[in-house]
Amino acid sequence: MGFKAHFRKAQALATLGKTEEALREFLYCVSLDGKNKRARSEAQRLLLSFFSPSVPGESQEHFPDILKLLAPHPRLKENVESMATEGTSHNLPKLPQESRELPHCSSQDETAATGDRGGLADPVKVEGEGQEGNGEGQAGAEEEKGHAASAKAGKCQEKKRKHFPGGPQDPEVHTKARKPDPPVDRGAGAAVSVPLLPFDASDLECSLCMRAAGGSEVDKLHVRAEKWGPAIATLRLRWEPRSFRLFYEPVTIPCGHTFCLKCLERCLDHDAKCPLCKDALSQCLVSRKYSKNVIMEELIAKFLPEELKERRRLYEEEMEELSNLNKNVPIFVCTIAYPTVPCPLHIFEPCYRLMIRRCIETGTRQFGMCLGDPVNGFAEYGCILEIRNVQFFADGRSVVDSVGRRRFKVLHQGHRDGYNIADIEYIEDQKVQEEDRAELMGLHNCVYEQASLWFHSLKTSLKNRIVIHFGPMPEKDADPQMNPDGPAWCWWTLAVLPLESRAQLPFLAMRSLKDRLNGIWRILAFIARHQN
């Protein structure tokens, strides 16, 4: 909810008499917009009603209830604690000891006591008032009223002495001038250290970052057991929020909320709005730049070094796992890709945005490309693509310029964060023996010439489109077995031939260059016969 929603909710709760809930909502408003005078004044009024009641003991009764109410919100809780201890935060008046009302002491008793003290302090005034009487009876009545007032004042003073045992015993002490306070030594005051409030890792946890499964909770329990003992560590671990992790690379967005950089980027993949207040964040997608929260990083490094070390260890383990190009390799299920052949991609789905970003962050810049399969999810064979360049757009989409590198066979399929992953093994062509080398070279030269004639026989507009998309036809290799995946022109020819994807897939799985060349030759011969 935004500021207006919290403010309207607080007004409604205050009207219904739910003061504690209304106070919490007004504090939300102050945290969202500290300069709003209406929210500040309402929050001050409610806080004043809690901390300045008619009965002194009432504030102590309400104070734990307020802390319990704000327990899930440590920042608001600390603000309320500081207001209660200082007495001057948010312009709350600090009531002096002399102005507090006493229990079981009525306003009439207090008035009488005040009148008695006034009579002691100014006897001339009493004598003047006594002279205004016109008779002996009136003077007697005044004397009886004075005795009654003195008796009530005596009772009130006795109650005050019971309530404040350190107070003055003589009522005349109130009329004496107070001694001036001794001068304060500014140098000594500056050296006094202010105690810090309790600081816990839960105060600096990202609301989006989910803890990784595995032994992280057990490791955390061991760390805390050394600090608090096993029983207390287990109790704290049981009752604390277990679904979030400490801030790592915190960034603050224009609306004021702070998240981990990786968590925020994942949310923006789905919707260009703040995950909490839903403010628009389109400018973040356009610039791809975020405001790093340096103060947050310094606080974590200073007060939570053990938690930061554990958080960094988890992050490094995740990056190491994502960098593995044999196990849990990210798979883009789309089309057929070949080694050495360019493969431009239009990325718009949130899961593939995340996948491409992780490939760049880990430094591998590689992922697998497989053809979709209606039964198994994706094909058994694929090709590793390497990212050469990425162009981002304002709405979060991107165009990836990639090129094929190596072929692989899928051993095991899986999923991670919405996209496919697989355990793979890389495949290469089997080299021929020396006695078959001459035959392979003759076949290689013959098929290359046939492929070149077919390409140059195409219309100029079609050739230009092929060159723009796949690049020019590669030159013939001097040694066809020099590359583990075979000559580059073979893969380029297969990419531009008018074949369905299902017909192209067997060529990707072949480990014999001779079989691949024979297959290309048969396709070219079939096309030539139909053209004639």
N, C-alpha and C positions, 0 to 999 in steps of 0.2 A: 504494500500500500504506500501511497505517496503522502506528502505532508497534509493535504486537504482531508484525505480519508481519515488519518489519525486524529486530526483536530476535530472533525465532526463527531467521530466516535467518542472522543474525550468529553465533548460538550454534552452528548447524550448520556454518557455514564454519570457525569456530574449532576445532570438534571434528575436522574433516577436515584441519586444519593449514594452511588457506588464510588466513594471517594478514592479508594486505593487503586481501582482499575482506571479511573479517570486520571489520577496522577501519573500512572505508568504511560498512558497514551500522550499526555502533555509532555512528559520527558522525551518520548520518541520525537515529538514535534520539535523540541529544542535541539535534539541531536541532529535532526535533518536540516533545520534552519535556525541557527543560533541567534540571528538578528531579528526574528519575528517578535515584536513586542507583545502581541496578544497571547502567544503561547507562553512566553516567559512570565508574564504577569499572572496567568492562570496557574502555572506550575508553582510560582512563588506563593500564591494565595493558599494552595492546597498544602504545600510544605509547611507554611506558617501555621496552618490549622493542626498539623501533626506535631510539630516541634514546639509550639507555644500554646498548649491547651490551658483551660481554666484550672485544671488540677495538675500539679507538677508531676505526679507519678504516671499520668496518662501518656506522656510522650515516651516513657520507657516501655510502656505496654505496647504502643503502636509501632515503635521502632523495629523490633524483631519481625513484626508482621510485614512491614514494608520490605525489609531485606529478604524475607522468604518469598514475597511477591516478585521481587526483581532478581531472584537467584539465577534464573536462566540467562539474565542479561548483565554480565559482570561490569560492563562499562557504566550503565545506569546505576548499578548498585554502588560502585565506587563513588559516583557523583553524590548520591544521597548520603553515604557515610561521611564524605568530606563536608557536606553541608551541615550535618548534625554535629560534627566535632568542632568545626571552625565557628559556626554560628553566623558567619558573614557572607558565605558563598551565595551567589545569585541575589545579592542585596537583601538577604533576610535579616531583620533586626535581631540583635542578641539582647535578650531581656536581662536587666541587672537583677542581682539577688534581692535588692530591697523592694522591687516592684512586684514580686511574685505573691499571689494570694495564698493564704494559709488555709488548710482544711479546717472545717468546723468553726470558722471565724467569719461572722456575717459582716456585711458592709456597714451596718449600724455600729457594731463594735469597733470597726476600724475608724469610723468617723469620730466616735467618742474618744478613741485613743489619740487621734490627730488633734482633736480639740483640747485634750488634756495636755499634750505636748506643747500646743500653742499657748495654753495658759501658763505653763512653766517657763516658756521662752519669753513671753511678753506679759509680765504681771501688771504693768500699767494699764494695758488695754482691758484687762478683767476688772480693774478697779474703776475704770471709766464706765464700763457697762453696768457695774453695780450701782453707780451713782444715778443712773437713769431711772431706777425704781422709785415709786412715789409713796411707798409705805413699808411698814415693818413686815407685813405678810408677804409682800412681793419679794423682799430680800430673803425671807425664809424659804420661799419656793425656789428662788435661784440657788440657795445654798443646798437644798435637797437635790436639785438636778445636778449640781456640781458633784455631790457625793456619789450619786448613781453613775455619773459618767466616769468618775475616778475608779469606782468598783469594776465597771466593765472594762476600762482600760487596763486595770491590773490583771484581770483574767486574760485579756488578749496578750499582754506582755508575757504572762506566764506560759501561754501556749507557744509564743514565739521562741522563748528560751528552750522549751522542750524540743521544738522542731529544728532550731539552730543552736545546738549546744555550745558552739564556739562564739556565739553572739554576745553583745554587751549585757551585763546584768543590771546596770543602773539605767532607768529610762532617761535620765538627764544626759546620758552620753550622746543621744541623738542630736542634742542642741549644740554640741561642741564642734568646732571647726575641724575638718579632716586634714590630716597632715599630708603635705605634697609627697608624691611618689619620688623615690630616689632616682637620679638620672641614670639612664640605661647606657651601658657601655656597648657602643655599636660594634667594636672590634670583637668583643666576646660573643655577641649575638650572632655574628657572621660565622663563627666557628662551630655553632651548634648544628648537628646533623639531624635532619628531619627523617624519622623512620618511614620506610616505604611500605605500602600496602602489600598484602600477600600476592605473589605473582605465580600463576600456574599456566601450564601449556595450553589448557583449554581456553584461556583468554585470547590466544593468538592462533586459533585453528581456522582453516579455510572452510567456509560453509558449502563448498562444492567439491572439495578434494576427498575422495573416498580412500580409506586405508586399504593397502594391498593385502590379499589373503596370504596365509602362510604363517610364519613364525614371528611376525612383527610384534604381535601382542605379547607373545612369550618373552621375546627379547626385551620389550619395554618393561615387563614385570620384573625381570632380573635386574635391570638398571635401577628401578625404584626400590627393590628389596634392599639393595646396598645402602640406599639413602634413608628409608623409613623403617625398614624391617619387613619381613615377609607378610605378617598379618595385615599391617596397615597398607602395604602395597597392593595386596590382593583386594582389600576393601575399596581402595580408591579406584582400582582398575575396573571393579565390578559396577560402580555407580557412576563413573564418568562417561561422557558421550564417546562411544567407541567407533563411530562411523566417519569421523573426520580426521584430517591430518594437519600438522603444523604448516603454516605458510612457508612456501618455498618460491623464491623469486616473486615476492608480492608486488602487485601493481594496483594503483588506484585510478579508477575511471572518473569521468567528469561529474557523475552524480554523487561521488564521495565514497562509494563502496570499494572494498579492497578484496582481491582474490589472488590466488596463484595465477601466474601467467598462463600456464598450460591449461588450467581449469577454465579460465575466461575464454581462451581461444576455442576450446571445445564447445562452450555454450554459444559462442558467436557463430559457430558452424551451423547451428540449428535456427537461431533467431538473433538478429542484430539489436538486442535489447539487454539492459541490465537484468541479470537473473533474479534480483530481489525487488527493485522498484520499477522495472520495465521501462526505464528511460531509454530513448533511442541512442544507439551507439554506432550509427552508420559511419561516422568520421573515423572510428577506429579501424573499420574494415578498409577504408580508403587509404589511410596513411600507413597502416600496419605498424604504428608506433604507440607505445603505452608508457604512462608515467610510472616509473619505478619508485616504490615507497622505500626510500633509504632509511627513514626513521624506524620503520617496522623491522627492517633487516638488522639494524643496530641493536634494537631492543631484544630481538631473539638471540643474537650473537652474544649479548652481554648477560642476560638473565636466564637463558635456556640453552646453554652450550651443549649439554648432553642430548637434549631433544633435537637440536639442530644437527648434531653429528649423526644421530639415528635417521633423521629425515634425509640428510644428504646421502647416507648409505643406501637407503631405499631407492632414491632417485638414480643413483649410479647403477644399481642392480637392474633397474628397469631399462635404462639406456643400453646397458650391456646386452640384455636379452633382446631388445629391439634391433641391435646391431648384428645379430647372428644371421648370416645369409645361408645357413643350412637347416636350421630348426626354427619353426614358427615364422617363416618368411611371409611377408604380406603379399597377397595375391589380388590382382585387379582382374576381375572376371568380365571380359568384354569381347575381345577379338583375337585373331592370330597375329603374333609378332615373330619376327625372324632376326637372327643375329646380323649385325651391321646395317640393318634397315631402319630408317627413321620411323617413329610411331607417335605422331602428335595426338594429344588427348585433351578433351574438354571435361574438366572436373567441376561438378556441381552438387553431387550428393554429399551430405555431411560425413558419412563414414569414410569416403575416399579423400575428402579434404583433410581429415585427421591422418589418414595413412600417408599421404604425400608430405604433409608437414613433419611427421615423424621421420620419414626417410631423409629429409633435409636436416633435421636437428641432430640425428645420430651421425651424420657425415657419410653414410654409405651411399645415399642418393640412388638406391636401387630397390626394385620390387619386381615381383613376378607377374607375368601376363599370361592368362589362360583363357581358352574358349569355354563358354558356358555349356553345361551338359544338363539336360532335363532330369536325368536319373541321379547322377553322382554330384551334382552341383557345378563342377567344372572339370575340364578335360584332364587326362592323366599326364599329358606332356605340355610344356610351356616354355617361355623364354624370359630371361631376366632382362629388364629394361633399366637403363641408366638415365637419370634426369640431367639434362643439359641446361635447361632454363625453364623458369616458371614466370608467367605473367598473370598478376592478380588484377581482379576487377573490383569496382566499388561495392558490388552486391555480394562479394565473397567467392564468386566463381573464379576459375583460373584456367589457363591454357598451359599444358605441360609439354615441353619439347623433349622427347626422350628418344633413345636409340637402343636397339637390341644388342645384347652382349653374349650370353651363353644359354644353351638349352638345358633343360632339366626334366626329371621325371618325378612325379608326385608320389611320395611314400605314405603320407598320412595327412588328412585334412582336419581343419579346425576353424574356430572363430575367435576373434578378439575385437571388442569394442565396436561391433557392427560390421566389420569386414572379414574376409576369409584369410586364413593363414594355412601354411602347409610345411611339413618336413619334406625336403627334397634332396635329390642327388643329381649331380651334373653329369651330362653324357657328352661323349666326343665320338668323332668318326674313327673307325678302325683303319689303320694304315695297311696298304697292300704290300705284298712281297716284291722283291726286285724283279722277279720274272714277269709279274703282272703290271709292272709300272709303265712299260711302253704302251700296252693296250689302254690303260687308264688315261695316259696323256693324249692318245689319238682320239678317244671318246670325248675327252674334255674339250679339245680344240674344235671338234665337229659340232658339238652341241652349242658351244659359244657362238660360232658363226651362224648357226641356224637361229638362235635367239636374237642376235644382232639384226639379222635380216627381217625378222618378224617385227621388231620394235620400229625399225626405220620405215617399214611399210605402212605404219599407222598414219592417220590424219594428223596434220600439224597441231590442230587444237587439242587433240587427245594426247599427243606427245608432250605438249607444253604442260597440261594438267598433271601428267605423270611425273614430269621433272620437278614441278613445283612441290608436289606432295612427297615423293620418294627420292628426289635427287636424280642426277644423271646415272646412266648405266655404268657400273664399275668396270675397270679394265680387267683383262684376262690375267690371271696369276701365272707367274713363271713356274711355280711348283704348286699344283692343286692341293697337295697335302700339307702345305705350310701352316695353314690355319686349322686348329682342332675341329672347327665346325665346317670346314670346307671352304671353297671359293665364295667370295662375297657376291659375285655376279649371279650365282645360282639362287641365293636367297632373294636378291633383288628381282630376278625374273619370276620367281614363284609369287612374289608380292604383287606384281603388276599383271600377271596372267588372269584372264577372266574365269576364275575357278571359285566354286563355293568353298566356304570355310571348312566344311567336312571333308572335302576332297584335298585340301591343303594340309590338314592335320597329319596324315600318314608321313608326309615328307619330313615333318619336324621330328618324328620319332625314329627315322632311319639313321643307322650308324654306319652305313656303307655309302661312300661317295659314288661308287659305280652304280648302285641301284638308284640313287637320286638322279644322276645324269640320265640314265635310261628312262626314268619316269618323265623328266622334263622333255626329252626328245620325242616320246610318244605323244605328249600333249601338243607340242609344236607341230608335229606331223598331222595330227587330227585337225588343228586349226587351219593349217595350210590347205588340206583337202577341201574343207568347207568353204574357204575363201575362193578357191578356184571353181 
